[in-house]
Amino acid sequence: MNVLIFYSALFCYLLSSLAYLVYLVYNKKTVEKAGHYALLAAFFIHLASVVFRYFQAGHTPITNMFESLSFFAFCIAGFFLFLKRTYAISSIGCIVLPAVSLLLIWALTYPTDVKPLPPILKSYWLPIHTTFSFLGNAIFFISFLVSIIYIIAEREIKRKKSFLFSARFPSLETLDLINYRCMSYGFPFLTVGIITGSIWAGFAWGSYWSWDPKETWSLITWIVYAILIHNRLAIGWRGKKTAYLMIAGFISMLFTFLGVNFLLGGLHSYM
Amino acid sequence: MLGTVVKQGATPEEYLALYSENTYKIITLFGLDDAYHAPWFIALIALFALSLVLCSLRRLTLFARETKVVMLPGEDKLLKMDLHSYVPEKDFDEVLGLLTRRYGLAVRDEQGVVLEKGRLSRYGVFIIHASIIIILAGSFIGLLFGYKGFVTLKIGETKDRLVLRGKDPAEMPLGFAVMCKDFKVSFYPTGEPKDFVSTVEIVENGKIVAGKEIRVNEPLSYKGIRFYQSHYGSTPVFFFNVGGERVVLAEREAFRKNSLLLMVARYERKVHDFGPGVLVAYLDGNEPKATWFLKNVDRLREQNLQGIKVNLNDIQERPYTGLEVSRDPGVFVVWTGFVFILFGLYVNFFVRHRRIYLLKTAGGPLVAGTALKNKGNFDKEFKKLLEEIHVHTP
């Protein structure tokens, strides 16, 4: 039942991806609208799937790879919808939504059954810590995509060429502004994620900081983004340099999330 | 000038130094495990903290200078601002009354007023940096005055010392005793552990002063020392009959009966194909000897040592609970730092400093406004304010 809801959400995300890709090619307003509604439908069906799984499992469904990837994709879709309200960034949907769909397909390669909760995860901090962390991750994922578009667009503008469908993408200033917005939301969320994790560790492991690989890598990620913020606010870096740092920060974050789970292990690896 | 150099040069540098050292640490984590407490690492953190302190002090002096500077600019300056408008048909006090609904009064003189909102946001960066210093200070207190270790308790066992973690495990007195009244593990149908609970009592000066069911995520705290459920296991106990006397021994435990001194030297769950067995060491005169007792082999279950009949009656597994013990007097300092850093981040990213100037001029009251961050949003707010002023009837 739960997996059925999940599949219908994935179906809507794929529809939405298709609509945004068609919109990119033909620039039809109606197609963009269709993409938007498909995205809204997908988001709410996905929400239903998360809520349903919460009641089915009896705990916050962010405890293994399937649930984590699904929740990560859900946060990305949610933040994209949030950004769409303020900025005209529909064209980015042709990258964000295929990414969301791919994440969900990837999630399906892991066992989807509800596993019993290990004692260490039985805590009120589980929903708080994971929600903030994944929101931070999702926000920085979008800024990562925006940064890549920024770098490509800027290079083509410098060469005085127009890249494929370049006219449909937002201006460099808008992209940079979105990057700034992502930074100003993502960084506080990441910080709250680390702090709540630290407080939880204080109750569960006997120490608020034990230099476990995940903790260390999340700190490294935090420092990369802190450098980015300093460079932007104190030195006044804009555009390309921030975009490169955003990409660096995301790679570090990706390693925190996946690399530590797959390669390093430690107290924090839940598969 | 010096301060500028420190902030813009040293802080990112410090960050980068910390970053590469950490990466290096990750790589060496497989071999070197206590590098996070290495002197050079702590020195690096101290350097980082020092640069933060200098940076914050510089910011403080800036604040001190700035507060004196706030004053009402002249008409020509206000006209240069992006957002300004004359409201000739309105009375100065009427406009002021409307503006003070949402803005606080900063400066007032004969010619006009300066109003502002979100002044706190100017202190955001300072709050964040200060709270990082607080967190580092808290962790340093923990490093100096705290410790980490563990105790293992069998059901009914009482201990007043803990084993410190580290390269050479040492014992340390707790200052009181912990007693394990009960310990239970429950499993899911899949065989994975569901819950483990130790019922523990704290005994001080012969009196029970505290008690709790310690679970994972639910530690017991007494006098700043916390006990966490961390692991569990079981140890075997051996039931002997030594010359007609029933004796229960654990591994490495010794027992004397008349001239016989014996000790359980080693336990094997499977001795070849003969099932569980214990190697019992004893003294033959001054010469140490050892012999195997096998539970399932009749001939080896009962043996004569130094003329005394020794019988291995049973071997049982007794569960024990492993409790992590830690004392960290800096933890509340760190948590205070956490609260402040969250507040600082909120102030820095979500509170916006905005100023509105109201001046008496020959052409009627002049309203102007400036904002440092999120100008587009302030644009809308300013227009709304002007509209409100225009429609308002006294």
Boltz contact constraints between the chains, C-beta under 6 A:
constraints:
  - contact:
      token1: [A, 116]
      token2: [B, 188]
      max_distance: 6.0
  - contact:
      token1: [A, 116]
      token2: [B, 192]
      max_distance: 6.0
  - contact:
      token1: [A, 119]
      token2: [B, 195]
      max_distance: 6.0
  - contact:
      token1: [A, 119]
      token2: [B, 216]
      max_distance: 6.0
  - contact:
      token1: [A, 120]
      token2: [B, 216]
      max_distance: 6.0
  - contact:
      token1: [A, 122]
      token2: [B, 217]
      max_distance: 6.0
  - contact:
      token1: [A, 123]
      token2: [B, 217]
      max_distance: 6.0
  - contact:
      token1: [A, 184]
      token2: [B, 349]
      max_distance: 6.0
  - contact:
      token1: [A, 188]
      token2: [B, 345]
      max_distance: 6.0
  - contact:
      token1: [A, 188]
      token2: [B, 349]
      max_distance: 6.0
  - contact:
      token1: [A, 191]
      token2: [B, 345]
      max_distance: 6.0
  - contact:
      token1: [A, 195]
      token2: [B, 338]
      max_distance: 6.0
  - contact:
      token1: [A, 203]
      token2: [B, 217]
      max_distance: 6.0
  - contact:
      token1: [A, 204]
      token2: [B, 217]
      max_distance: 6.0
  - contact:
      token1: [A, 206]
      token2: [B, 228]
      max_distance: 6.0
  - contact:
      token1: [A, 206]
      token2: [B, 324]
      max_distance: 6.0
  - contact:
      token1: [A, 206]
      token2: [B, 326]
      max_distance: 6.0
  - contact:
      token1: [A, 211]
      token2: [B, 36]
      max_distance: 6.0
  - contact:
      token1: [A, 220]
      token2: [B, 19]
      max_distance: 6.0
  - contact:
      token1: [A, 220]
      token2: [B, 22]
      max_distance: 6.0
  - contact:
      token1: [A, 223]
      token2: [B, 15]
      max_distance: 6.0
  - contact:
      token1: [A, 223]
      token2: [B, 19]
      max_distance: 6.0
  - contact:
      token1: [A, 227]
      token2: [B, 12]
      max_distance: 6.0
  - contact:
      token1: [A, 227]
      token2: [B, 15]
      max_distance: 6.0
  - contact:
      token1: [A, 230]
      token2: [B, 12]
      max_distance: 6.0
